[in-house]
Amino acid sequence: MARILITGGTGLVGVKLTKMLIKKNHEVVILSRNPKKDNEFKWDLSKNYIDENALKNTDYIVHLAGAGIADERWSDKRKKVIIDSRVETANLLFNTIKALKIDLKGFISASGSGYYGAITTAKIFTETDQVGNDFLGEVCEKWENAAHQFNTLKIPVTILRTGIVLSKTGGALEKMKTPIVSPLGSAKQYLPWIHIDDLCAMYIAAIEEDFTGIFNAVAPEHHTSTSFSKILAKSIGRPYIGIPVPSFMLKLLFGELAIILLEGSRISAKKIEKNGYSFRFKTLKKALNNL
């Protein structure tokens, strides 16, 4: 049994991961701006504060904290919030762990498949490929660099570059379940995706099986906006119309943020499979039927 501290523990992935860890008899502690439960402890980035009680006897930190990429239009102010909520929180954790000389067994951080940039290309990206030259690439690079600091303390670091997380409640899937399902933009862009159970199982594997390094946390089956929409429509019993929502409409609605809807490439899952991870939901059809 391990003692695991989770940041972003009240979010979509954090809530599910907490349940799965407790089911496996691990102890879970959560950092929260407004702690309410016995296992929640306060932290406040604006005051550079973490309740040190949260870190006592901690074996692993799972860093999930971060403002939602798609929650608001990308103004300059919002972009700063998106980066700081990931990077400055990791810096606060690092400085506190270093000051208190806590001997962590591992630091496990979320990142995004947006690391490779919001582009549509024939290339299938692997973990060794270069960072993308856009805002998403910048976010993920700074996020990962903040996590890599823990290597200087001889603490193993694992990073999961995550695709679109499919969950029964909340998240992207809820927004996709429109009365009529249609592809977006060119309809040729890819949507790297993963079932929330697989994602959480990867975090648990990083704890229980001690695998370290950078991994793409995406399902092995690739889908374009067209093929994804067709399978989704069938699974939820709603009509599918093959006429895509025009790019200009999405740009009017979402501004620069629309790029995450309009662009996307295939991301390889081979590395994590070679490291022994076996997907529970390899196909989109199986994942959506489950959800």
C-alpha positions in Angstrom: 0.0 0.0 0.0 1.3 3.5 -0.9 0.4 7.0 0.2 -0.4 9.0 -2.8 -0.9 12.8 -3.0 -3.0 14.0 -5.9 -3.3 17.5 -7.2 -6.4 18.2 -9.3 -8.1 15.4 -7.3 -11.6 16.9 -7.6 -11.4 17.0 -11.4 -12.7 14.4 -13.9 -9.6 12.1 -13.8 -8.7 12.8 -10.2 -12.1 11.7 -8.8 -12.0 8.4 -10.8 -8.4 7.8 -10.0 -9.0 8.3 -6.3 -11.8 5.7 -6.3 -9.6 3.2 -8.2 -6.6 3.7 -5.9 -8.7 3.3 -2.7 -10.2 0.2 -4.1 -6.7 -1.2 -4.4 -6.1 -0.3 -0.7 -3.9 2.7 -1.3 -4.1 5.8 0.8 -5.1 9.0 -1.1 -4.5 12.6 0.0 -5.8 15.5 -2.1 -4.5 19.1 -2.3 -7.4 21.5 -2.6 -7.9 25.2 -2.5 -11.1 24.6 -0.4 -10.5 21.4 1.5 -13.8 19.8 2.9 -13.0 16.1 3.5 -10.7 14.5 6.0 -8.2 13.5 3.3 -8.1 17.0 1.7 -5.4 19.6 2.6 -5.1 23.2 1.6 -2.8 24.7 -0.9 -2.7 28.2 -2.3 -0.5 29.1 -5.2 -1.0 32.8 -4.8 0.5 32.6 -1.3 3.0 29.9 -2.2 1.5 27.7 0.5 1.0 23.9 1.0 -0.2 22.4 4.2 2.9 20.3 5.1 0.7 17.7 6.8 -0.4 16.6 3.3 3.2 15.6 2.5 3.9 13.5 5.5 4.9 9.9 4.6 4.0 10.6 0.9 5.3 7.9 -1.5 4.0 9.4 -4.8 2.6 12.6 -6.2 0.2 12.5 -9.1 0.1 16.0 -10.6 -3.2 16.5 -12.4 -3.8 20.2 -11.6 -4.4 22.6 -14.4 -7.1 25.0 -15.7 -9.2 23.5 -18.5 -7.7 24.0 -22.0 -11.1 24.2 -23.6 -13.1 25.9 -20.8 -12.7 29.5 -22.1 -11.5 31.5 -25.2 -7.7 31.9 -25.3 -7.1 35.5 -24.3 -3.6 36.4 -23.2 -4.8 36.4 -19.6 -6.4 32.9 -20.0 -3.2 31.5 -21.7 -1.2 32.6 -18.6 -3.7 30.9 -16.3 -3.5 27.7 -18.3 0.3 27.7 -18.1 0.7 28.9 -14.5 -1.9 26.4 -13.2 0.3 23.6 -14.4 3.8 25.0 -14.2 3.8 27.1 -11.0 1.9 24.4 -9.1 4.6 21.9 -10.1 7.3 24.4 -9.0 5.6 24.9 -5.7 5.5 21.1 -5.2 9.2 20.8 -6.2 10.4 23.6 -3.9 8.4 22.2 -0.9 9.6 18.6 -1.5 13.1 19.9 -1.7 12.9 22.0 1.4 11.3 19.3 3.5 13.7 16.7 2.1 10.9 14.2 1.3 12.1 11.1 -0.3 9.4 10.5 -2.9 9.3 7.2 -4.8 8.0 8.9 -7.9 6.5 12.1 -9.4 3.8 11.3 -12.0 2.5 14.2 -14.1 -0.2 14.7 -16.7 0.7 16.3 -20.0 -1.2 16.5 -23.3 -1.1 14.9 -26.7 -1.1 18.5 -27.8 2.7 18.4 -27.1 3.2 17.6 -30.8 1.2 20.7 -31.8 -2.3 21.2 -33.2 -1.7 20.0 -36.7 -3.1 17.5 -39.2 -0.5 15.5 -40.9 0.1 11.9 -42.2 2.8 11.5 -39.5 2.2 9.2 -36.5 3.8 10.9 -33.5 5.9 9.0 -31.1 7.4 10.1 -27.7 10.7 11.0 -29.4 9.2 13.6 -31.8 9.8 17.3 -31.4 7.5 19.6 -29.5 4.9 21.5 -31.6 5.5 25.1 -32.5 2.2 26.6 -31.2 0.5 27.4 -27.9 -0.4 23.8 -27.0 3.2 22.7 -27.7 4.4 25.5 -25.4 2.0 24.6 -22.6 3.0 20.9 -22.7 6.8 21.6 -22.9 6.7 24.0 -19.9 4.5 21.5 -18.0 6.9 18.6 -18.6 10.0 20.7 -17.9 8.4 21.6 -14.5 7.9 17.8 -13.8 11.5 17.0 -14.9 12.9 19.1 -12.1 12.2 16.2 -9.8 14.9 14.2 -11.6 17.5 16.6 -10.0 16.4 15.2 -6.6 16.8 11.7 -7.9 13.0 11.2 -7.9 11.8 9.1 -10.9 9.4 11.0 -13.2 6.6 9.6 -15.3 4.7 11.8 -17.8 1.5 10.8 -19.6 0.7 12.7 -22.7 -3.0 12.4 -22.7 -5.6 12.5 -25.5 -9.3 13.3 -25.3 -10.5 11.5 -22.1 -13.8 9.7 -22.6 -15.9 9.5 -19.4 -19.5 8.6 -18.6 -20.0 11.9 -16.7 -18.6 15.3 -17.8 -15.6 15.9 -20.0 -15.5 16.0 -23.8 -17.9 13.2 -24.4 -20.8 15.1 -22.7 -20.2 18.0 -25.1 -20.1 15.7 -28.2 -23.5 14.2 -27.5 -25.4 16.8 -29.5 -28.9 16.1 -30.9 -27.4 15.6 -34.4 -23.8 14.3 -34.6 -21.6 15.8 -37.3 -17.9 16.0 -38.0 -16.0 19.3 -37.7 -14.1 21.4 -40.2 -12.2 19.3 -42.8 -13.5 16.2 -41.0 -10.0 14.7 -41.8 -8.3 15.6 -38.5 -7.6 12.9 -36.0 -9.0 12.7 -32.5 -6.5 10.9 -30.2 -8.7 9.5 -27.4 -8.6 7.3 -24.3 -11.2 5.7 -22.0 -10.9 7.1 -18.5 -10.5 3.6 -17.0 -7.4 3.0 -19.2 -5.9 6.4 -18.3 -6.4 5.8 -14.5 -5.0 2.3 -14.9 -1.9 3.8 -16.5 -1.4 6.1 -13.4 -1.8 3.1 -11.2 0.7 1.1 -13.3 3.2 4.0 -12.9 2.8 3.6 -9.1 2.6 -0.2 -8.7 4.9 -1.3 -11.6 7.4 1.6 -11.3 7.6 2.4 -15.0 9.1 5.8 -15.6 9.6 8.1 -18.6 7.3 9.7 -21.1 4.4 7.8 -22.6 1.5 8.7 -25.0 -1.7 8.0 -23.1 -3.9 7.4 -26.1 -5.8 4.3 -27.4 -4.2 2.4 -30.2 -7.1 2.8 -32.6 -7.0 6.0 -34.7 -10.1 7.9 -35.7 -10.8 11.0 -37.8 -13.6 13.4 -37.0 -15.7 11.6 -39.5 -15.2 8.0 -38.3 -15.4 9.2 -34.6 -18.7 11.0 -35.3 -20.3 8.0 -37.0 -19.4 5.6 -34.2 -20.6 8.1 -31.6 -23.9 8.7 -33.3 -24.6 4.9 -33.6 -23.6 4.3 -29.9 -26.0 7.0 -28.5 -28.8 6.4 -31.0 -28.7 9.9 -32.6 -28.7 10.9 -36.2 -25.5 11.4 -38.1 -25.1 14.0 -40.8 -22.0 13.9 -42.9 -22.0 17.6 -43.6 -19.2 19.0 -41.4 -19.7 22.0 -39.1 -17.8 24.8 -41.0 -14.4 25.9 -39.7 -15.3 29.6 -39.8 -18.3 29.0 -37.5 -16.1 27.3 -34.9 -13.5 30.1 -35.2 -16.3 32.7 -34.6 -17.5 30.8 -31.6 -14.2 29.8 -30.0 -11.5 32.1 -31.4 -8.0 30.7 -31.4 -9.2 27.8 -29.2 -11.0 26.3 -32.3 -7.7 24.9 -33.4 -8.0 22.0 -31.0 -11.3 21.0 -32.7 -10.1 21.6 -36.3 -6.6 20.0 -36.2 -5.2 16.7 -35.0 -2.9 13.9 -35.9 -2.4 10.3 -35.0 -0.5 9.5 -31.8 1.3 6.2 -31.3 0.5 4.0 -28.3 3.2 1.4 -29.1 5.7 2.5 -26.4 3.3 2.0 -23.5 2.1 -1.3 -24.9 5.7 -2.5 -25.2 6.2 -1.5 -21.6 3.5 -4.1 -20.6 0.3 -2.0 -20.5 -2.7 -3.9 -21.9 -5.6 -1.7 -23.0 -9.0 -2.5 -21.7 -10.6 -0.4 -24.4 -8.6 -0.7 -27.6 -11.5 0.3 -29.9 -13.7 3.3 -29.8 -16.8 1.1 -30.3 -16.0 -0.9 -27.2 -15.2 2.3 -25.2 -18.4 4.1 -26.2 -20.6 1.0 -25.6 -19.1 0.8 -22.1 -19.8 4.4 -21.4 
